[in-house]
Amino acid sequence: MSGALYVVSTSIGNLEDVTLRALRILKEVDLIAAEDTRHTRKLLSHYDIHTPMISYFEHNEIQRSKLLLQKLEAGRKIALVSNAGTPAISDPGYPIISMCIEAGIDVIPVPGPSAFLAAAVVSGFPLHDFVFEGFLPAKRSGRVKKLNALRNEPRTMIFYESPHRLLKFLADMLEVLGDRKLVIACELTKMFEEIYRGSVSLAIQRFTEIKPRGEFTIVVMGKNEKN
């Protein structure tokens, strides 16, 4: 009898973000596949959960997926978690999920926090239709090419960016998309949570004066008659 893979959303900052169902699943499964076991251990320790863990991150996910699949086919139940939020959204997870589907093993979502949704719903921008782009290419040529493809996108756009690339990302956005309205969310649900609302040019000014820290979610107004 085959097991089941639970795709479990965990806290994006505040440990209280996690759902009651997620905590129950993390207690009941045979194994937790975690992007960073040290990071996940903080959550597990806080809720007195002692389930064994195995690392599953970007540079070992193909190899580990094969191992996890063997365990699942042997009847084990495994929870997949990332460092924050929902696995497989700009995080490891796709290989093992697709392999399970192909092998006929149940893949069960345990929904919960996601940084891009948290930022989107407080942006004040239209969300009846939107585009999630995640992290754009690290190299400027690739980043500019992607932004050019989005130049006339009418839907609200959502991006992730790291602190050391934020200003470069904003500079390229100003050049390609113009001075759009945007919302930049940082350290969501943590003690120093900040939600900045303004324009691309003003954001560049702000984060030049104040060094960017933490992970950023950027929500950008789509193309309309005014921009």
N, C-alpha and C positions, 0 to 999 in steps of 0.2 A: 504494500500500500504506500503510495507516494505521500510526501508531506505537503507543506504549504509555505509559500513565501509571503510574509506580511511586509508591505511597504509602509513604514511607520513615520509619520511626521512628529518631530520633536521641537523643543523650544527654539525660538530664534534669538533669544536673549534671556528674558526673565524665565526662571525655571518653572514658574506657574503657568506658562503658556501651554504646556503639554496637557493632552486630554486624559480623562480617566480611563478611557478605553485603551489608549496607547500604553499607559502604565500597566494595565492588566496584561496586555499582550506581551510586553517586555518581560513580565514576570513568568508568563506561562510557556513561552517558546523554549526550545532546546538550546538555541544559539542566537546571538546577536552579531550581525555583520555590520561593523561600524567604520565610518570613514577615518576616525581617529579614536582609538580605544581610550586614550587618556582623557580626551574631551568628553566622550560619552560616559566615562566612569563618574564624572562629576554629577551628572544627572542621575545615574543609577544609585550612587551613594546617597544622594539627597533623599531619594524615595525608598531606600533600603532594598534595592533590587540586586540580586547576586547571580544573575544569569551569565554563563560564560560568554566571552566575546572573541571575535576574530577580526583582524583588520581587513578592510575592503576599501581601497582608495584608488585614485586615478592610475597609478603606475603598477598596480598589481591586480586590477579588477578582472582582466581577461583570465589570468591564471587562477585567481580565487573563485571566479564564477564556475569554473569546471569542478573545483573541489566542493563548492556549495551545492552544485547540481547533484553530485553523487550523494551527498548527505540528504538532500531533499527526496531523491529517488528511493533512498533507504527508509523514508518515512519521517525524517526529522522535520520539525517546524522551525523556521528561521525568520527573524525580524531583520529587515534592512533599515539602517538609519544613517543619516548624514550628520555633519557637525551641527547643523542648524536647519530647521525647516523641513521641507519635503524632499526626500531622495529623488534623484534623476532630473531635478530641475537645476541645471547648471551645476550638478553634483554627480558623483558616481551612482550607478544603478542600472543604466540601460542594458548592459550586456547580460546580467543575471536575469533581469526581468524578461528580456526577449528569449533567452535560452529556456526559461521555465515555460513560457507560453508555447514554444515549439515542442517542448517535451510533454506537454499536457499537464503540467503541475499548476495547481491553483496559485494565482497571484492576487492577494487580497489587500486592498487599500485601507489604511487606517488614517483618515484625513486629519488635518490640523493646520498648524501655522505654516505660512510661506511669506517670506519677506516681500516679494513683489506684489502679492495681493494686499498685504498690510499697508504698503506704501500707496498702492493704487486707490484704495477705498478712502483714504484721507486726502487725496490730491485735489479733489474738487473738479477734476477733468472728466469728460464723458467716458463711461465704461461700458456702454451697451455693446461696444465693439472696440477691441484694443489689440495691440501687437506686443508680445513679449520677446525681446531680442537677447536677453541675458548679457553675457560678456562679449563685447566686440573684439576683433583681433588685436593682439598686443602691439603689432607693428603698425605704424602710422598709415602705410600704403593700404593695408587691408582694412583698417578702420575707416579711412576716408572713402574707400570703395563701397563699403557697406552703408555708410551714411548717405552717399550719393544715391544709392538704390532706394533710400527711404526719404529722399528729398520731397517727394510729392505725396507721401503717405498721409491720408486724412485722419487716420485713427490715432488715438492716444498711444504713445510708444513708451515702453518700459525697458530699462537697461540696468545691468549690474556693473559696478566698477570698483576697483581696488583703490586705496588711498594714494598710492604712488603714481597712479595713472590718471587720477581724476581731472587734474588741470589740463593735461594733454587732450583728454577726451572732450572736455568742455571747449577748448580752443578749436578743435576740429569741428565740433558741432556748430559753433558760432560761424565758422567759415563756410560750412556746407549748408546748414539748415537755416542760418540767420539767427536773430536774437529772439528765439521762442520763449514763451512762458514755460517754466518747469518747476518741479518740486523735487528736492533732494532729501531723502530720508537716510539718516545715519544712526547706528547703534539702536535700532528699533527694539523696543521693550526693555532696554537696559537702563541703567541709572542715568547715563548721559545722552539719552535719546534726543535727537534734534531733527526737526522737520523744517527745512528751509524752503520758502516760497519766493519766487522772483523771476528773473530772466537769466538767460545764459550769461550775458555780459556782467550782470551784477553778481552772479554766482562765482564767476572767475575772480572778480575783485574780492569777494568775501573769503574764498578759500586760498587766495594768495596771501591775505593778511593772517588768516587762521589756518595753521597746518592741518590738512585732512587726516583724520584718524578713523579707524574702523572700516567696515564694509559699507558701500553706498548703493542705494537703490534710487534711480533717477527716472522720474515720470515726466514725459515731455508732451506738450500740446501738439496735436497733429496739424497738418497743413490746412489752412482755410483761407477765406477771402482776405483776411487781414494780415497774413504772413506768407 
